[in-house]
């Protein structure tokens, strides 16, 4: 593994180990298509994190890492949904395998 790939791997591992990242990715993957409000409600009700700003940081980070994608639906009103990417689904699968060890 090149130094660049190793650094990216370690960065992703660090972020996924932060509070709320794994649970939020798991929720989005299970639902397959969710609105921000649903993610917010899940994270706050399950006490994954306590604030809207924390949820926003998590969702933006998952987007930046390429684990979820944001899709804007051209309707009235305009709707935005978050969906897992193949990378996100694959990572979650591997994390669940590790979790079961």
C-alpha positions in Angstrom: 0.0 0.0 0.0 1.4 3.4 -1.0 1.9 6.1 1.7 -0.9 8.1 0.1 -3.4 5.2 0.3 -2.3 4.3 3.8 -2.8 7.9 4.9 -6.3 8.0 3.4 -7.1 4.7 5.0 -6.0 5.9 8.5 -7.9 9.2 8.0 -11.1 7.3 7.2 -10.6 4.9 10.1 -10.1 7.9 12.5 -13.3 9.6 11.2 -15.4 6.5 11.3 -14.3 5.9 15.0 -15.6 9.4 16.0 -18.9 9.5 17.8 -21.9 9.1 15.5 -20.2 8.4 12.2 -20.7 4.6 12.2 -24.3 4.8 13.4 -25.3 7.5 10.9 -23.7 5.6 8.0 -25.5 2.4 9.2 -28.8 4.2 9.3 -28.4 5.7 5.8 -27.4 2.3 4.4 -30.3 0.5 6.0 -32.9 3.1 4.8 -31.2 3.4 1.3 -32.7 6.9 0.9 -33.3 9.4 3.7 -33.9 13.1 4.2 -31.7 15.1 6.5 -34.6 15.5 8.9 -34.8 11.7 9.3 -31.1 11.5 10.0 -31.4 14.3 12.5 -34.3 12.7 14.2 -32.6 9.3 14.4 -29.3 10.7 15.7 -30.9 12.9 18.4 -33.6 10.4 19.5 -31.1 7.5 19.8 -28.7 9.9 21.5 -26.0 9.2 18.9 -25.2 12.9 19.1 -27.0 15.8 20.8 -27.1 18.7 18.4 -28.1 19.5 14.9 -24.6 20.9 14.2 -23.0 17.6 15.1 -25.3 15.8 12.7 -24.4 18.3 10.0 -20.7 17.7 10.6 -21.2 14.0 10.3 -23.3 14.1 7.1 -20.9 16.5 5.5 -17.9 14.3 6.4 -19.7 11.2 5.1 -20.3 13.1 1.8 -16.7 14.3 1.6 -15.4 10.7 2.2 -17.7 9.5 -0.6 -19.7 7.2 1.7 -23.0 8.8 1.0 -24.3 11.0 -1.9 -26.7 13.9 -1.9 -29.4 13.8 -4.5 -31.6 16.8 -5.2 -35.1 15.8 -6.5 -36.6 18.4 -8.7 -40.1 18.5 -7.3 -42.3 21.0 -5.6 -41.0 21.7 -3.1 -37.4 20.7 -3.9 -36.4 17.6 -1.9 -32.9 16.4 -1.0 -32.2 12.8 -0.1 -29.0 11.1 1.1 -28.2 7.6 -0.3 -25.3 5.3 0.4 -22.6 4.9 -2.2 -21.1 1.6 -3.2 -18.1 2.6 -1.2 -20.2 3.3 1.8 -22.1 0.0 1.6 -18.8 -1.9 1.2 -17.2 -0.1 4.1 -20.2 -0.8 6.3 -20.1 -4.5 5.3 -16.4 -4.7 6.4 -17.1 -2.8 9.6 -19.9 -5.1 10.5 -17.6 -8.1 9.9 -15.1 -6.6 12.3 -17.8 -5.8 14.8 -18.8 -9.5 14.9 -15.2 -10.7 15.8 
